[in-house]
């Protein structure tokens, strides 16, 4: 167990940040799954910018790596363009 007051506070804040990061990451993963499951091009085209923004925000906050966000956005764009 931590002995310093600052390390006790750090443990507490790290746990709070971990929970928030986990929630945001899971939300974006579900949005990506939803977009990949779409068959209608119009719906997918309207949802894509929202999901791309969510991915950019995760990358900006270092929850995911910027290259991972870029790869996901690229794959999603290919999926949206391939829809009939």
NUZA-774279 format. One record per residue (C-alpha): residue in one letter; x, y, z. Coordinates in steps of 0.25 Angstrom, whole numbers, plus 5000, padded with zeros to 4 digits. Example, Ala and Ser with C-alpha at 12.3 -4.5 7.8 and 13.67 -1.06 7.14 Angstrom:
<rs>
A504949825031;S505549965029;
</rs>
This chain:
<rs>
X500050005000;X500550144997;X501050225008;X501150365003;X499850455002;X500250494988;X500350344983;X499050314990;X498350424982;X499050384969;X498450244971;X497150304973;X497250394960;X497850284952;X496650194955;X495650304951;X496350334938;X496450184935;X494950164936;X494650284928;X495650244917;X495050104917;X493650164915;X494050254904;X494850144897;X493750044898;X492750144892;X493550174880;X493750024878;X492250004878;X492150114868;X493150054859;X492449924859;X491049994857;X491650064844;X492249934839;X490949864840;X490249964832;X489749934818;X489150064814;X490150164808;X489350284812;X489350254827;X490750204827;X491250334820;X490550414831;X491050334842;X492450324837;X492950474840;X492350454855;X493150324857;X494450384850;X494350504860;X494150404872;X495450334867;X496250464866;X495850504879;X496250374885;X497650384878;X497750534883;X497550484897;X498550374896;X497450264898;X497850194885;X499050224876;X498850324865;X499250214855;X498250124860;X497150234858;X497650264844;X497650114840;X496250104846;X495750224839;X496350174826;X495650044827;X494350104830;X494450194818;X494750084809;X493450014815;X492550134813;X493050154799;X492850004795;X491350004799;X490450004788;
</rs>
